[in-house]
Amino acid sequence: MDLTMMMMRQSPKDASEQLVEWANRRFNLGWTVQSLQQSTPTKARQELLAASEKFVAENRLGSAINEALACKTDAELESYLREKLGVNMPDSMRYLEGEDRENAIRSRVETVLRAELLHFERTILLDVLDQLWRDHLYAMDQLRDAIGYRAFSQQDPRIEYKREGSRIFNGMLELVRDRVTDYIFKARLSP
């Protein structure tokens, strides 16, 4: 809704059309551009919230996946994806069979129906990775400055640099997993 409000400043007609198309495809609300323009933003938001709660309660994601998996031919699947989800079937899916095909279909439907959540997860991961990568580079600079002192204790500085660098890198990967998990589980999404 916030994105639509920002787009309204640039091109109100396009923003309204995109919101109506998205809401109808996702929640099957039966909106028109005219009905959206006649309602208040608060009322539209409440309708979207109610539709979203109904979407989750009725497990429509699972239903959409099952409907897509029920398509036996590529033509049926392509028609389903285009009509119900508004996306085309990738060429790579045409040549898959068995479990690989099912996984690809499941992934495609989830990607379309969970696009906002996937975007949120990706943003969290990139933010955490960016910060921890900078910290890692700083730690490697500190290690490079101090590694020469290992020669005094009869240790090869190059081997010690590799060993310590590997330990620091593995620690960074562990921190990425921990922080991303913490942020995602503690997140409170407000519509």
N, C-alpha and C positions, 0 to 999 in steps of 0.2 A: 504494500500500500504506500509506504514511504517512497519507494522508487517511482511509483506511478505519479505521486504528487510532485516529485522533482521533474519528471518528464512533462508534466502538465504545463510547467512554466515555458518550456521550449515549443512543444507541439501538443496542445490539448486534445485534438482530434485523434492523433496517432496513439497517444497514451491511453485514452479511453478505449479505443478499439483493441489495443493489446491487452488491457486488463480484462475486458469483456471476453475476448477470445480465450485467455488463460483460465479465467474463472469457469467458463462454460466447459472447456476441455477437462479441467481438473475436477471440478465439483458438480458439473452438469446443472448449473443454476438457471439456465434459460434467460440470462440477462441480455439486454440489447444496449447499445450505446445510449439511446434515448432514455431508457429506464434508469441507467446509471447516472446520467446527467440530472435527472429529476430527483434522485434520492440524495440525501446528505452523506458526506463522507463517514460520519459516525454510523449511520444505518448500514451503509455498504460494508463497513468494517465488521459490524456485528453479524451480518449475513455471512461474510467470509469466515468469521470465527466459528459460527454454528456449523457451517458446511465442513470446515476443517475437522471439528470434533466428530461430526458424523462420519467423515471419511475414515478417521482412525477407528472409531467404534465399530464400524461395519467391515473393517479390514479390507477396504477397497484395493489396497496395494496387493494383497494376496490374491484377491479376486481377479485383478487385472493380469497378474502373472499367470494364474491358472488359465484364464481365457487365451492368453498369448500362447501358452504351452499346448493348448488344445488345438491350435491351428496345425494341420498336418502338412500342408504344402507351403512352399515359399510364397506363392501368390496370395494364399489366405493370410499368412502372417504379415506380408507387406501391406495388404489391404487393412488389416486390423491396426497395425502400427500407424499407418497414415490417417485413418479415420478417427481412431480413439485417442491416439497420443500426439498426432501431428508431427510425426517424425518418419523419416525413410528408413528402410531396412539396409544396413550396411552390406556391401558386397561380400565382406568376409563371413557373414552369417550364412550366406547361401550354400557354402560348401561344407558346413559343419554337420555332424551327425551324432546321434545318441546323446550322451551326457554332456559333451562339449556344446552341442546345440542348445540343450536345455539351460546350461549355465550362461550362455551368451544371451539367450532370450530373457532370462531372469535379470541379468545385469543391465540389459538395455531398458527394460521396463522400470527397474528401480532407478536407473540414472535419470530417466525422464520424470518419474513421479516424485522422486526425492531430490530434485535438483537444488532446492534451497538448502536442504540439510547437507548435501555433499559440498556445496559452496562454503557453508559455515565450517565444516570439518577441514576443508582444504585451507581456508584462511587461517584457522587456528594452527594447523600444522606448519604452514609457511612462516607465520609470525614467530612461533616457538623455535623453529629450525634456524631462522635468520638470526635471532638473538643468541642462541647457543652456539651457532657457527662463529659468530664474531668473538664470543668468549673463548671458544676453542682456539681461534687464530691468535688471540692475545696470549693464551696459555702456552701455545707453541713458541711464540716469540720469547716469552719469559724462559722457557726451557732451553731455547737456543742460546740465550745469553748466559745461562748458568751451567750448561752441560760441560763446558771446558773444565770445570773444577773436578769432574769425575776422574780425570786423568791423574790427579794427585792420589787417588785411592786405587790406582792400578787397574782402572776399568777403561775399556775402549769407548771414547765419547760417541762415536758413530753408532755402535751397537746399543749403548745406553739411550741415545736419542731416539732410535727406532723403538726400543722397548717402552720407554716413557711416553713417546708420542702415540703408540698403539694403545697404551693404558688410558691416556687422556681422551683419545678418540672414542674408545669403547664406553668410557664414562659419559661422554657427551651423548652418545646414542641412547644410553640408559636414561639419561635426564630428559631427552626428547620424548621417549615413550611415557615416562612418568608425568611430565608436565602436560602433554597433549591429553592424556587420559584424565588428569585432574581437571583441566579446563573444560573438557567436553562433559564430564559428569557433574561439574558444578555449575555449568551454564544454565541460565534461566532465559529462555527465549520468550520475548514478548512480541505478539503479533502486531 
